[in-house]
Amino acid sequence: QVQLVESGGGLVQPGGSLRLSCAASVNIFSINTMGWYRQAPGKERELVATITRGGTTNYADSVKGRFTISRDNAETTWYLQMNSLKPEDTAVYYCYAALTVYNYWGRGTQVTVSS
């Protein structure tokens, strides 16, 4: 069983920054794709950013140029640096890991962008 634990959410003003972290309980090199999704109230869960084992990144159009996904192989952790945050970025953010057979999700961390 793989466990993913997010941290770093919170309340931030528009234009501010936050960094989310996701710590995995398995060797990061056993994960094919890792990343972040988010779900706003009344909306479906949507992809935010992913990074493959090979280092290829993918971003939702709405966050390109503002968010950056990265990973620390030694710490089995990946991050989402979020800059220039907007109220429409408000959501519960979930970290995600796709292994060979199963996909895993964290419990989510709330990000609220409001003045």
C-alpha positions as CSV (number, residue, x, y, z in Angstrom):
1,Q,0.0,0.0,0.0
2,V,1.4,3.4,-1.0
3,Q,0.7,6.4,1.2
4,L,0.9,9.9,0.0
5,V,0.9,12.8,2.4
6,E,0.4,16.4,1.3
7,S,1.4,19.5,3.1
8,G,1.8,23.2,2.5
9,G,-1.8,24.4,1.8
10,G,-3.3,27.4,3.4
11,L,-4.8,30.9,2.9
12,V,-3.0,33.3,0.7
13,Q,-3.8,36.7,-0.9
14,P,-4.2,37.0,-4.7
15,G,-0.7,37.4,-6.2
16,G,0.9,35.4,-3.5
17,S,2.8,32.1,-3.5
18,L,2.5,28.7,-1.8
19,R,4.5,25.5,-2.1
20,L,2.8,22.2,-1.8
21,S,4.7,19.0,-0.9
22,C,3.8,15.4,-1.3
23,A,5.8,12.7,0.5
24,A,5.5,9.1,-0.8
25,S,6.0,5.9,1.2
26,V,7.7,4.2,-1.7
27,N,10.9,4.7,-3.8
28,I,10.2,7.5,-6.2
29,F,11.7,5.5,-9.0
30,S,8.9,3.0,-8.7
31,I,6.4,5.7,-9.7
32,N,5.7,6.2,-13.4
33,T,4.0,9.5,-13.2
34,M,3.5,11.8,-10.1
35,G,1.7,15.0,-9.9
36,W,-1.1,17.2,-8.6
37,Y,-4.8,17.5,-9.3
38,R,-7.3,19.9,-7.7
39,Q,-11.0,20.0,-7.1
40,A,-12.9,23.2,-6.5
41,P,-16.4,23.3,-5.0
42,G,-19.0,22.1,-7.4
43,K,-16.4,21.1,-10.1
44,E,-14.8,18.0,-11.2
45,R,-11.3,17.1,-10.2
46,E,-8.8,18.4,-12.8
47,L,-5.2,17.9,-13.6
48,V,-2.8,20.6,-12.5
49,A,0.6,19.3,-13.2
50,T,2.5,16.0,-13.6
51,I,6.0,14.8,-14.0
52,T,7.1,11.5,-15.3
53,R,9.9,9.2,-14.1
54,G,11.9,10.5,-17.0
55,G,11.3,14.1,-16.0
56,T,8.7,15.1,-18.6
57,T,6.3,17.7,-17.2
58,N,2.8,18.6,-18.2
59,Y,0.7,21.5,-17.0
60,A,-2.9,22.6,-17.3
61,D,-3.2,25.7,-19.5
62,S,-4.6,27.6,-16.6
63,V,-1.4,27.3,-14.6
64,K,1.3,27.4,-17.2
65,G,3.9,30.0,-16.4
66,R,2.7,30.3,-12.8
67,F,3.1,26.8,-11.3
68,T,6.1,24.6,-11.3
69,I,6.3,20.9,-10.5
70,S,9.5,19.4,-9.2
71,R,10.8,16.4,-7.3
72,D,13.5,15.5,-4.8
73,N,14.5,11.9,-5.6
74,A,16.4,11.5,-2.4
75,E,13.5,12.5,-0.2
76,T,10.8,10.7,-2.3
77,T,8.9,14.0,-2.4
78,W,7.5,16.1,-5.1
79,Y,6.5,19.7,-5.0
80,L,4.2,22.2,-6.6
81,Q,5.4,25.8,-6.5
82,M,2.5,28.1,-7.1
83,N,3.1,31.7,-7.9
84,S,0.9,34.6,-8.9
85,L,-2.1,32.8,-7.3
86,K,-5.6,33.8,-8.3
87,P,-8.9,33.3,-6.5
88,E,-9.8,30.7,-9.2
89,D,-6.9,28.6,-7.9
90,T,-8.9,28.0,-4.7
91,A,-9.5,24.2,-4.4
92,V,-8.5,21.1,-2.6
93,Y,-5.2,19.9,-4.1
94,Y,-4.4,16.2,-4.3
95,C,-1.2,14.6,-5.0
96,Y,-1.2,11.6,-7.3
97,A,1.1,8.7,-8.1
98,A,0.7,6.3,-10.9
99,L,2.5,3.0,-10.4
100,T,2.6,0.0,-12.8
101,V,-0.7,-1.5,-11.5
102,Y,-2.4,1.0,-9.3
103,N,-2.9,4.7,-8.9
104,Y,-2.8,6.4,-5.6
105,W,-4.1,9.6,-4.1
106,G,-3.3,11.7,-1.1
107,R,-6.1,13.0,1.2
108,G,-5.8,16.6,-0.2
109,T,-4.8,19.9,1.2
110,Q,-6.9,23.1,1.0
111,V,-5.6,26.1,-0.9
112,T,-7.6,29.3,-0.6
113,V,-6.8,32.4,-2.5
114,S,-8.7,35.4,-1.1
115,S,-8.1,38.9,0.1
